[in-house]
Amino acid sequence: MLIEPTSSGLYCAAGDFYIDPWAPVGRAVITHAHGDHLRAGSGSYLATEVSRPLIAQRIGPATPLTVVRYGEGVDIDGVRVSLHPAGHVLGSAQVRVEHRGEVWVASGDYKRAPDPTCEPFEPLRCHAFITEATFALPAFRWDAPDQVMREINAWWDEMHEAGRPAVLFGYALGKAQRVLAELVRYTDRPVHVHGALTELVKVYRAAGVRLVETRRATEEARGRSFAGELIVAPLSARGSTWMRRFGDYSSAFASGWMRIRGARRRRGYDRGFALSDHADWDGLIATIAETGAERVFVTHGYTDPLARFLRERGIDAQAWRTQYEGEPESAEKELAIRESRVPDHDSRNTIPDEPRTPDPGFRTPDPE
């Protein structure tokens, strides 16, 4: 076992480092800056160059951090480690670990849908693949992002005509910036944002990501009307006194959980948009096939259903218990299981026939 789960995180004994540890350790290799994958207190950190300002915001500018470019290999006690795009959020990475001819890849969180705010996912051949399973049920199949964004923009237009503020809730790092970037294709109107998003928006802009014009809602004149405006806010703002300034507003939530029937109504939103920064069912299955991995380890989400599905199709797969969250679990989790009774003959639920053992020529070349 080149990598194994421990009480502190995923551990590589050969290199004496941890991947996304949830307890302080000597050496941490970080996939991305979400709080369930990045914790303070470790002796040193390795992450992607573009994620440096996000990590500084999350755990402090004095963090002992080494950064590398995507694909750049580093040697850690004789173990070759490189970081490759995961397509999850800005700076997110998969961790490729090679030792004595054996290659493992820890994916962190990832998605396969296009996203203008981050590098697209890079499939990597490996012997063992560590995957998330946040939305690993057939009920979760995403529409094209441009279709979802057209729906969000149409809802904003509808509220503009009605003279009501449109408040869109989403996760502060990743989802909010993705919406602001996708809206560039549809509007030149400014969008108001919660104060918790302003510094993150600056980081994305500094990284070269094009976003619509944003204005901090609390900087507007007291008593100003937000009728017909779009406001993007984190989930923590819902039900807070900050919301009072918007009066009779319409609320919406952008999340993969909105794919489940009735989720919007149960959560009390006027609208729900199934936009996720995680791979859907088809994306997970296709990715696992592309790796050619002969062993698969599932870390968080619907771990048991995915591991069982893979074993039934001849892949050595098992679930690992970790402290990662993905998009935090919701009341829809069991409902999603009930909605996912897909017949075995559904061609979308098959692993393509291909050799499970990677060919000897699949190593990622070192950058020039």
C-alpha positions, 0 to 999 in steps of 0.5 A: 500500500503506497498510500493508506488511511490513518487517523491523521489522513491519507499517509504515504510511508515511503515519502513520510507525507500526508495528503490533505491531512485532517490533523497536524502532521510533519508534511502535508500535500494539499489538493485544494483550499476547501476547509475539509482538505486544508487544515492549519498546524502542519509542519510544511505544505506542498500545493499548486502555485495558483492556490498560494493566495487561497491557502494564505487566506485560509490558514495564514500568510506565514504558512510554511508553503512550497508551491509547484506548477501543474505537472512539475515533479518533486522528490520527497525521500525518493518518492516522485510527487506531482500535482495535476489539474482536478477541475474542482476550484481554482488551484485544485489538483490531483496528487500523483505519487510514484515509487519503485515503478508503482503509480497512485493518484489521489484525486481530491475533489474533482469534476469533468464539466467545463469551468472557466475558473480553473484548469480542466481535469487531466486524466492520469493512468495509474495502478491505484486511484483514490476517488471521491464519491460526493454524487456517486449515484445514477440520480446525479447527472448534470445538465450542460453548465451553459444550460444551467447558467441560462436558467439562472440568468432567466430567473434574474431577468424574471426578478428584474421584471418583477422588481424583486432582488434575486439572492443566489446562495452557493459555496463561498470558494469555487461555486460563487466565482464560477457563477460570476465567471459564467455570467460574463457570457450573458450580461454586463450588469453588475452583481452584488456580493456578500463581504465574505466573497470579496477577497476570494473574488480578488484572488480569482481576478488576480489569477486571470479569471474574468468575472462580471463586475461585482459590488459589495452589498454592504457598501451601498447606501443605507436604504438603497433598493436592490429591486431587480438586482442579483446578489450572490451570497454564501450559505452562512448568510441565509437567515442572518440580519444581513439579509434584511436589507433586501426586503421581499427577495427571491432566493435560490440555491446552486448545488448538485443537491438540487438535482433531487426532486423536492430538494428546493421545496424542502430547503425553502428556496424559491428556485434550485439550480443543479450546478456542482463542482463535483463529478456526476455519476457518469463523470466518476465512472468514465474517470475511473475507466480512464485511469486504467486503475486495477484498484480503486479506493473511495474516500467520501460521499456515497462511498459504499454504493460506488465501491460495490458497483465497481466490485460487481464489474470486476474492479478491486474497490473499497471504501475508506473512512475519511473526514472529507465532506465534498458538498456537505451531506443533506436531507436529500442523501437517502432520497437520492438513493431511492431515486437511483434504482437504475436497471443493470442494462442501462448502458450509462452504468457500465465500465468500458471494457479495457485492460485494468493494468496500465501499460508501462508507457503511461508515465507522465513526462517531466516538464521541460 
